[in-house]
Amino acid sequence: MSDNTEIRDLGIQPVDGILSEAGIDNHAVVAASSEQLTHKQVQRARKGRMLTPNMKGKITRAVISSTGKELAESDLFTY
């Protein structure tokens, strides 16, 4: 069981640093999203929990909306 946990937990992701540096909390990301997105999903992205490609796309679009920066998915996630 611990092997699966190691694979799914990838450590703090760059998205966390980008949002922290901009002073943006999870609520602001959820509010900026035009898609269905929850606070829990944003938290999972920041902490490095493995996300589906679809969810990574939602997070990326929401972060772009909330920061106003042009960012690629590769700027936010290391996997």
C-alpha positions as CSV (number, residue, x, y, z in Angstrom):
1,M,0.0,0.0,0.0
2,S,2.8,2.4,0.8
3,D,4.2,2.0,-2.8
4,N,0.9,3.4,-4.2
5,T,1.0,6.3,-1.8
6,E,4.5,7.3,-2.9
7,I,3.5,7.2,-6.6
8,R,0.4,9.4,-6.0
9,D,2.1,11.9,-3.6
10,L,4.5,13.9,-5.7
11,G,5.4,16.7,-3.2
12,I,4.6,20.4,-3.3
13,Q,4.1,21.5,-6.9
14,P,5.2,24.8,-8.5
15,V,1.5,25.8,-8.6
16,D,1.7,26.3,-4.8
17,G,4.6,28.7,-5.1
18,I,3.0,30.6,-7.9
19,L,-0.2,31.1,-6.0
20,S,1.5,31.9,-2.7
21,E,3.8,34.4,-4.3
22,A,0.7,36.1,-5.8
23,G,-1.1,36.0,-2.5
24,I,-3.9,33.9,-4.0
25,D,-5.7,31.4,-1.8
26,N,-7.7,28.3,-2.9
27,H,-11.0,30.1,-2.6
28,A,-9.9,32.8,-5.1
29,V,-8.8,30.0,-7.6
30,V,-12.2,28.3,-7.3
31,A,-14.0,31.6,-7.7
32,A,-12.0,32.5,-10.8
33,S,-12.8,29.1,-12.4
34,S,-15.7,29.0,-15.0
35,E,-15.6,25.2,-14.6
36,Q,-16.7,22.9,-11.8
37,L,-13.8,23.1,-9.4
38,T,-13.7,22.5,-5.6
39,H,-11.4,23.8,-2.9
40,K,-10.3,20.2,-2.2
41,Q,-9.2,19.7,-5.8
42,V,-7.1,22.9,-5.7
43,Q,-5.5,21.8,-2.4
44,R,-4.7,18.4,-3.9
45,A,-3.0,20.1,-6.8
46,R,-0.9,22.3,-4.5
47,K,0.2,19.4,-2.3
48,G,1.2,17.3,-5.2
49,R,-1.5,14.6,-5.2
50,M,-1.6,12.9,-8.6
51,L,-4.4,14.5,-10.8
52,T,-6.0,13.3,-14.0
53,P,-5.0,15.2,-17.2
54,N,-8.5,16.7,-17.2
55,M,-8.2,18.0,-13.7
56,K,-4.7,19.4,-14.4
57,G,-6.3,21.4,-17.3
58,K,-9.0,22.8,-15.1
59,I,-6.5,23.8,-12.4
60,T,-4.3,25.4,-15.1
61,R,-7.1,27.4,-16.6
62,A,-8.3,28.5,-13.1
63,V,-4.8,29.7,-12.1
64,I,-4.4,31.6,-15.4
65,S,-7.8,33.3,-14.7
66,S,-6.9,34.1,-11.1
67,T,-3.3,35.4,-11.7
68,G,-3.7,37.0,-15.1
69,K,-0.5,35.4,-16.2
70,E,0.1,33.2,-19.3
71,L,1.1,29.9,-17.8
72,A,1.5,26.4,-19.3
73,E,0.5,23.2,-17.5
74,S,4.3,22.4,-17.4
75,D,4.8,25.6,-15.4
76,L,2.4,24.4,-12.6
77,F,3.1,20.7,-12.4
78,T,6.3,18.6,-12.4
79,Y,4.7,15.4,-13.5
